Amino acid sequence: MKKSLKELLQLNYKVEIEKIPDSEGGGYCASIPLLGKNACRGDGDTVEEAYESLDSIKEYLFKKWLSEGTNIPEPLNDNIEDIND
C-alpha cells in the first residue's frame, strides 16, 4: 500500500550535511542520498537553513512524484531490534 504525503514526510531519511567551500559560495548543503544526492538537496548559510531548504525540496518532490505515480524509496528502519535475542 502506498503511503500518503504526510506519512512519507514523517519517515526518517538519512540526511548528509556538507560544508560548501568558500570558493564555491560557502554555506552548507543538505541532501538525502536515498532519494538521489543531487535530486533532493537544499542549501543555506547555516546547517539549520540547509535542513529547512531540504525539507521544502523534499515536500515538493514527494508531491510531484506522487502525482506522477513515481515510486518513492523508503528508508530501512535500522533501529528495529530482534525481540528473540
Secondary structure, 3 states (H helix, E strand, C coil): CCCCHHHHHCCCCCCEEEECCHHHCCCEEEECHHHCCCCCEEEECCHHHHHHHHHHHHHHHHHHHHHHCCCCCCCCCCCCCCCCC
